[in-house]
Amino acid sequence: MAISESIFAPTPQPLDIAVLVLPRASILEVASVLDPLRAANRHLGRAGFRWRVVSPEGGPVPLTCGIELPSSGGLAAAEGAEVLIAVAGYSQAEVATRALLAGLRRMAGRFRAIGGVDAGPWVLARAGLLDGHRATVHWEDLEDFAAAFPAIDVVPDRFVISRNRFTAGGAVPAADLMLHLIGSRCGAGVAGRVADSFLYETRADGARPQRPGLLPGARDPRLSAALTLMSQHLDEPLDLALVAGAQGIGLRRLEQLFREGLGQGPGAAYLELRLQAARRMMADTAHPIQEIALRCGFADRSSFSRAFRRRFGLAPRVLRGGKAAG
C-alpha cells in the first residue's frame, strides 16, 4: 500500500502501530490508544491492528500513576511500523530530548502517518513535524501552543486529522480518535461494538470542542454555560451582569443558580476558576509569576499573591520554587 494513502480508509489489511510513550504520560492516555485496538481485534476475530510500545531510552517508562510500562526498545524499535503515535503528559519539554527530536525528524518519512496525544503534539511540533498542518493539544495548553508554533493551525477540537498527521487533546479524545480509526478501516459496526465493550455511550465528533461545558450535567444548563463563559475570559474578567445577560437572566437569578448548583456565588466561582488556572500554570509552565497574574485577571503580582495565599495556603513563589515563605 502506498505511503501516501490515508490510514483512515476501508481496508482488510492490518495496521502496524508504534506507540512512543514518554515518561510522565498518563496510563489512561496509553490505554485509550491501545485498548480500543485490542477490542477491535477481538470483535474482528483477526489482527486488524498490531502495536508495539517504544520509549525514549528503550527501557520501561515511568507513568504518572507510579507504575512502569514495559517497552520494546527505543525509537529505533518503531522501524517497520506504518504509524507512530507519541503519547506525552507532564514535563514533555524535559523528557523530549534533542536526540529524541532528531530521531523523530530522521524517521518521520518512514511512517504513513504520525500522531500525538495530549502533550504529544508538543513533541511533534518541536520536531517540526506539524508545520503547515491543523492540530490540537490539551485545552490547558492551547494558547501557549499556538503562540509557540505559529506555523501550525491550532484549533480547540477534540481530535484533528490533517493529511498524514493526527492529534488528540487528551485521553478521552484519544479514544474517540481510535474509534474513528476503527470505524474508518473496519466499519461503523465494529467501532460500535468496541464502544459497547467499554460501555462508552458517546463517541464525539473530532470537531467538537474539548470543553463543551464545565458542568455538562448541571440541573440548569445556564449554570454550565455561565461557567464556560467565565473560563473563556480569565485575563479580563467579565462584569457579572454581562455573564447573566448572556444567559438571558438577571443578576439575582444568576446568583441563585450558582448558590443552588455550587453552594457559592458567581463572584467566588469566577475567582476560583482564575486561581485554579493560575495554579496549573505555576505547576506546569515556566511563565513568570507576573505574566501568570495578568493572564488570570489580576492587576498586579501583589494582589495575585494575596488571593493565591488565601486560597491555597502558600505564596505562588513557594509553589513554584519549593522554598520557605518569607
C-alpha positions as CSV (number, residue, x, y, z in Angstrom):
1,M,0.0,0.0,0.0
2,A,1.4,3.4,-1.0
3,I,2.7,5.5,1.9
4,S,0.6,8.4,0.7
5,E,-2.7,6.6,1.2
6,S,-4.7,7.5,4.3
7,I,-4.8,5.1,7.2
8,F,-8.4,6.3,7.7
9,A,-9.8,4.3,4.7
10,P,-11.7,0.9,4.5
11,T,-9.3,-2.0,4.2
12,P,-9.0,-5.6,5.4
13,Q,-5.2,-5.1,5.8
14,P,-3.7,-5.0,9.3
15,L,-2.2,-1.7,10.5
16,D,1.1,-1.8,12.4
17,I,1.4,1.0,15.0
18,A,4.3,2.1,17.2
19,V,3.3,4.0,20.3
20,L,6.1,6.2,21.6
21,V,5.3,6.7,25.3
22,L,7.2,9.4,27.1
23,P,7.9,9.5,30.9
24,R,5.2,11.1,33.0
25,A,2.5,10.2,30.5
26,S,-0.9,9.0,31.9
27,I,-1.8,5.4,31.9
28,L,-5.3,6.4,30.8
29,E,-3.8,8.1,27.7
30,V,-1.9,4.9,26.8
31,A,-5.0,2.7,27.5
32,S,-7.2,5.0,25.4
33,V,-4.9,4.3,22.4
34,L,-4.3,0.6,22.9
35,D,-7.4,-0.9,24.4
36,P,-9.8,0.1,21.6
37,L,-7.4,-1.6,19.1
38,R,-7.3,-4.8,21.3
39,A,-11.1,-4.8,21.5
40,A,-11.3,-4.3,17.7
41,N,-9.2,-7.3,17.1
42,R,-11.4,-9.3,19.4
43,H,-14.6,-8.3,17.5
44,L,-12.9,-8.8,14.1
45,G,-11.7,-12.3,15.1
46,R,-8.3,-11.4,13.5
47,A,-5.4,-9.0,13.9
48,G,-6.7,-5.9,12.2
49,F,-4.3,-3.9,14.3
50,R,-0.8,-4.7,15.6
51,W,1.1,-2.5,18.0
52,R,4.3,-2.1,19.9
53,V,5.3,0.3,22.7
54,V,8.6,2.2,22.3
55,S,10.3,4.6,24.7
56,P,12.9,7.4,24.5
57,E,15.5,5.4,26.4
58,G,14.5,1.9,25.3
59,G,13.5,0.8,28.8
60,P,10.4,0.8,30.9
61,V,8.5,4.1,31.0
62,P,7.5,5.6,34.4
63,L,3.9,6.8,34.3
64,T,2.2,9.4,36.4
65,C,0.4,6.7,38.5
66,G,3.7,5.3,39.7
67,I,3.9,2.1,37.6
68,E,6.4,1.5,34.8
69,L,5.2,0.5,31.3
70,P,7.4,-2.1,29.5
71,S,8.6,-1.1,26.1
72,S,10.0,-3.0,23.1
73,G,13.0,-0.7,22.9
74,G,14.0,2.8,21.8
75,L,12.7,4.8,18.9
76,A,14.6,2.5,16.5
77,A,12.3,-0.3,17.6
78,A,9.5,1.6,15.7
79,E,11.2,0.8,12.4
80,G,8.8,-1.1,10.1
81,A,5.6,0.3,11.7
82,E,3.2,2.2,9.5
83,V,2.1,4.7,12.1
84,L,3.8,6.4,15.0
85,I,1.8,7.8,17.9
86,A,3.5,10.0,20.5
87,V,1.9,9.9,23.9
88,A,3.1,12.5,26.4
89,G,1.9,14.3,29.5
90,Y,3.8,16.3,32.1
91,S,7.3,17.6,31.6
92,Q,7.4,16.9,27.9
93,A,10.0,19.7,27.4
94,E,12.4,17.8,29.7
95,V,11.9,14.2,28.5
96,A,11.7,15.0,24.8
97,T,15.5,15.4,24.4
98,R,17.3,16.8,21.4
99,A,18.3,13.3,20.5
100,L,14.7,12.1,20.5
101,L,13.5,15.1,18.4
102,A,16.4,14.5,15.9
103,G,15.4,10.8,15.7
104,L,11.7,11.7,15.1
105,R,12.8,14.1,12.3
106,R,15.0,11.4,10.8
107,M,12.4,8.7,10.8
108,A,9.3,10.7,10.0
109,G,9.3,9.9,6.3
110,R,9.2,6.2,7.0
111,F,5.6,6.3,8.5
112,R,2.4,6.6,6.6
113,A,1.0,8.8,9.4
114,I,2.2,10.3,12.7
115,G,0.0,11.4,15.6
116,G,0.2,12.9,19.1
117,V,-1.9,12.6,22.2
118,D,-2.3,15.1,25.0
119,A,1.2,16.7,25.1
120,G,2.3,14.5,22.3
121,P,1.6,17.3,19.8
122,W,4.2,19.5,21.6
123,V,6.8,16.8,20.9
124,L,5.9,16.5,17.3
125,A,5.8,20.3,16.9
126,R,9.2,20.8,18.5
127,A,10.5,18.3,16.0
128,G,8.9,20.4,13.2
129,L,6.5,17.6,12.2
130,L,3.3,19.6,12.4
131,D,4.2,22.8,10.5
132,G,1.6,23.5,7.8
133,H,-1.0,21.2,9.5
134,R,-4.1,21.7,11.6
135,A,-3.6,20.3,15.1
136,T,-4.9,20.4,18.6
137,V,-3.5,19.9,22.1
138,H,-4.8,19.6,25.6
139,W,-7.1,22.6,26.3
140,E,-4.9,23.9,29.1
141,D,-2.1,24.3,26.6
142,L,-3.9,25.7,23.5
143,E,-2.9,29.3,24.0
144,D,0.8,28.6,24.7
145,F,0.9,26.0,21.9
146,A,-0.5,28.5,19.3
147,A,2.0,31.2,20.4
148,A,5.0,28.8,20.3
149,F,4.2,27.4,16.9
150,P,2.7,30.0,14.5
151,A,3.3,27.7,11.5
152,I,0.6,25.3,12.9
153,D,-3.1,26.0,12.6
154,V,-4.2,25.3,16.2
155,V,-7.8,24.5,16.9
156,P,-9.6,23.6,20.1
157,D,-11.1,20.4,18.7
158,R,-11.2,17.0,20.5
159,F,-9.1,15.5,17.7
160,V,-7.8,16.6,14.3
161,I,-6.8,14.7,11.2
162,S,-4.7,16.8,8.9
163,R,-3.5,14.8,5.9
164,N,-0.9,12.3,7.4
165,R,-0.9,13.9,10.8
166,F,-3.4,13.5,13.6
167,T,-3.6,14.9,17.1
168,A,-5.9,14.4,20.1
169,G,-6.4,16.7,23.1
170,G,-6.3,14.1,25.9
171,A,-7.2,10.6,26.9
172,V,-10.9,10.6,26.1
173,P,-10.4,12.3,22.7
174,A,-7.8,9.7,22.0
175,A,-10.4,7.0,22.5
176,D,-12.7,9.0,20.2
177,L,-9.9,9.1,17.6
178,M,-9.2,5.4,17.9
179,L,-12.9,4.6,17.4
180,H,-12.9,6.8,14.4
181,L,-9.8,4.9,13.0
182,I,-11.5,1.6,13.7
183,G,-14.7,2.7,12.1
184,S,-12.9,4.1,9.1
185,R,-11.0,0.9,8.4
186,C,-13.3,-1.8,9.7
187,G,-16.8,-0.3,9.6
188,A,-19.1,1.5,11.9
189,G,-20.5,-1.8,13.3
190,V,-17.1,-2.8,14.6
191,A,-16.5,0.6,16.1
192,G,-19.9,0.5,17.8
193,R,-19.2,-3.0,19.3
194,V,-15.9,-1.7,20.6
195,A,-17.6,1.3,22.2
196,D,-20.2,-1.1,23.7
197,S,-17.4,-3.2,25.2
198,F,-16.3,-0.3,27.3
199,L,-19.9,1.0,28.0
200,Y,-18.8,4.0,26.0
201,E,-22.1,5.7,25.3
202,T,-20.9,8.8,23.4
203,R,-18.5,8.9,20.5
204,A,-17.7,12.6,19.9
205,D,-17.1,14.1,16.6
206,G,-13.5,15.3,16.5
207,A,-14.5,18.8,15.6
208,R,-16.5,19.3,18.8
209,P,-14.7,21.5,21.4
210,Q,-12.8,19.7,24.2
211,R,-14.8,21.6,26.8
212,P,-18.5,21.8,25.9
213,G,-19.3,23.0,29.4
214,L,-17.7,22.9,32.8
215,L,-20.7,21.3,34.3
216,P,-22.4,19.4,31.5
217,G,-24.6,17.5,33.9
218,A,-25.8,20.6,35.7
219,R,-29.5,20.7,36.5
220,D,-29.8,24.1,34.8
221,P,-27.7,24.3,31.6
222,R,-27.4,28.1,32.2
223,L,-25.0,27.4,35.1
224,S,-22.7,25.4,32.9
225,A,-22.9,28.0,30.1
226,A,-22.1,30.8,32.6
227,L,-19.0,28.9,34.0
228,T,-17.8,28.2,30.5
229,L,-18.1,31.8,29.5
230,M,-16.2,32.8,32.6
231,S,-13.4,30.3,31.8
232,Q,-13.1,31.9,28.4
233,H,-12.5,35.3,29.9
234,L,-9.9,34.8,32.7
235,D,-7.5,37.5,31.7
236,E,-10.1,40.3,31.6
237,P,-12.9,39.1,33.9
238,L,-16.4,40.0,32.7
239,D,-18.8,42.0,34.7
240,L,-21.3,39.5,36.3
241,A,-24.2,41.5,34.8
242,L,-22.8,40.6,31.4
243,V,-22.5,37.0,32.3
244,A,-26.1,37.0,33.5
245,G,-27.3,38.8,30.4
246,A,-25.6,36.2,28.1
247,Q,-27.8,33.6,29.7
248,G,-30.9,35.7,29.3
249,I,-31.4,36.2,33.0
250,G,-30.8,38.9,35.6
251,L,-28.0,39.1,38.1
252,R,-30.2,38.0,41.0
253,R,-31.2,34.8,39.2
254,L,-27.6,34.1,38.3
255,E,-26.7,34.4,42.0
256,Q,-29.5,31.9,42.8
257,L,-28.3,29.4,40.1
258,F,-24.7,29.5,41.4
259,R,-25.8,29.1,45.1
260,E,-28.2,26.2,44.2
261,G,-25.7,24.4,42.0
262,L,-22.3,25.2,43.5
263,G,-23.0,26.5,47.0
264,Q,-21.2,29.8,46.3
265,G,-22.0,33.0,44.4
266,P,-20.8,33.7,40.9
267,G,-18.1,36.1,42.0
268,A,-16.5,33.4,44.2
269,A,-16.8,30.8,41.5
270,Y,-15.2,33.2,39.0
271,L,-12.3,33.8,41.3
272,E,-11.9,30.0,41.9
273,L,-11.6,29.5,38.1
274,R,-8.9,32.1,37.8
275,L,-6.9,30.8,40.8
276,Q,-7.1,27.2,39.6
277,A,-5.9,28.3,36.2
278,A,-3.1,30.1,37.9
279,R,-2.1,27.1,39.9
280,R,-2.0,24.9,36.8
281,M,0.3,27.5,35.1
282,M,2.5,27.8,38.2
283,A,3.0,24.0,38.3
284,D,3.1,23.1,34.6
285,T,4.8,26.1,32.9
286,A,7.8,28.3,33.3
287,H,5.8,31.5,32.8
288,P,6.9,34.4,35.1
289,I,4.6,34.9,38.1
290,Q,3.7,38.4,36.8
291,E,2.6,37.0,33.5
292,I,0.5,34.4,35.2
293,A,-1.1,37.0,37.3
294,L,-2.1,39.1,34.3
295,R,-3.3,36.1,32.3
296,C,-5.6,35.2,35.2
297,G,-7.1,38.6,35.6
298,F,-5.1,40.1,38.4
299,A,-3.9,43.7,38.0
300,D,-0.6,43.1,39.7
301,R,1.6,40.5,41.3
302,S,0.9,41.5,44.9
303,S,-2.9,41.2,44.6
304,F,-2.5,37.9,42.9
305,S,-0.1,36.6,45.6
306,R,-2.6,37.6,48.3
307,A,-5.5,35.8,46.7
308,F,-3.4,32.8,45.9
309,R,-2.2,32.5,49.5
310,R,-5.7,32.9,50.9
311,R,-6.9,30.1,48.6
312,F,-4.0,27.6,48.7
313,G,-2.2,28.5,51.9
314,L,1.1,29.3,50.4
315,A,2.6,32.1,48.2
316,P,2.9,31.5,44.4
317,R,6.7,31.6,44.6
318,V,6.7,28.8,47.2
319,L,4.7,26.5,44.9
320,R,7.0,27.4,42.0
321,G,10.3,27.1,43.8
322,G,9.6,24.9,46.8
323,K,11.2,27.5,49.1
324,A,10.1,28.6,52.5
325,A,7.7,31.5,52.6
326,G,9.2,34.8,53.6
